[in-house]
Every structure is written in C-alpha cells, then in structure tokens.
Amino acid sequence: MTVVIAADQPGALEQAAAAVRQGAVIGVPTDTVYGLVCLWSDAAAIDRLFAVKERPDHKALPVLLGDAEQATAVLRSPVDAAAQALIDRYWPGPLTLVLPARSHLPPALTAGGDTVGVRLPAHPFLRALARRVGPLASSSANHSGEPPCATPAAVLDQIEGRISLLIDAGPAPLAQSSTVLDLSGPQPQLLREGPIGLEELAAAGIQAGVLNEK
C-alpha cells in the first residue's frame, strides 16, 4: 500500500526525508511532472527505483538538487562557461543539463557512462527535501514507456503499492517533462524538448543539435 501525504501536512518533509535516508524510493511533486526519488549515493535504492519503474538499466538517471551548490557532489568541477550561463538563466526550472560526472557515482546512476543529468527544480517541497538529505536520483513516476504523471491520482493508477510514500502537492504546474540538454560533447545536443525549446535556447546563445532521448 502506498501512503499519500499532503506536502503541506505538518511533518511531511520530515517523513519524506526519513524514508529516503532509510533507502526508500518515494513519489514526489516537481514543477514538471511527478517523480520517483532516492538518494543519489545509495546503489541499492537506485536499483529499487529501476525495479519500481521497470526502467531499462541502460538508461541513466538524472539527479535533482536542493540548490545549485549541490551540483559539486555529482559533477566534475568547475562547469564551463556555457553551462554556468544556462544555470544562471534557467535554474530553478525545467532544464536538465547533462555534464561530465564525478568518477565515484554509482554505475547504475550513469548507466556506466561518464556523464550525469542534473537539475534544480522550481518546487519548494522537493528542493527542501534535497537540501535536507542531499541530491536525489530521480525519474518520472510512471511505468517505463507510459506517459509521465502530472497528478497524484495518475501516479497511483500506475504504481500504487510499488512505493511506500507519495507526497501530494496537487497537479504539477508544468505537466511536461523537463528539457534535457547534453553539454558534455563538442556541440550541445537536445536530447528531449520540454518547456524550454530550441528557439529559446538559441535566444540564450545555444545552437543545439537534436538527438533522440538517451
């Protein structure tokens, strides 16, 4: 059974933090769609997230941050000027940046690669949770291959009983998965177009090629 708690209920943040610290995968609101999260550094919890979602293990997981400074836990530093300009312009917000990863990350998080996606979401509950427990490995709260969920009810329709806790903050404001931009190579590549499109990126000085989602 999945316990559903309102995000503004007293003690909700503490209960969510305790569950994550204990290795649980929980459902949380974001500014884009509802997500599944666990500690970025907990390999066993990451494996559970893959199992809950039935996600193919060749697909890496992005990391959600509580503040921009937490990026140093997962990224090789310093980030380059182009990445920093996008961070300054779009975070917190619906832009996931794929950048060179630190070498100590769990292999499942990066699918054995040398990059990791990072995002600072514009959702106060989620940022508070990440500030409390550390960066969060994440994926959308749905079965792999199914549409992402913008409401708690949609999450329960797909994965009721597969997670112990779901934080309910009402409908996700954007109801659309984040834009994913890979900055790890010689040319920026748009892996997934979301709320921030090619034209907006071009206005920000980023001329991106377009690839299928990794």
Buried (B, 14 or more C-beta within 10 A) or exposed (E): EBEBBEBEEEEBBEBBBBBBBEEBBBBBBBBBBBBBBBBBBBBEBBBBBBEBBEBEEEEBBBBBBBEBEBBBBBBBEEBEEBBEBBBEBBBBBBBBBBBBBBEEBBEBBBBEBEBBBBBBBBBBBBBBBBBBBBBBBBBBBBBEEBEBBBBBEBBBEBBEEBBBBBBBBEBBBBBBBBBBBBBBEEEBBBBBBBBBEBEBBEEBEBEBEEEEEB
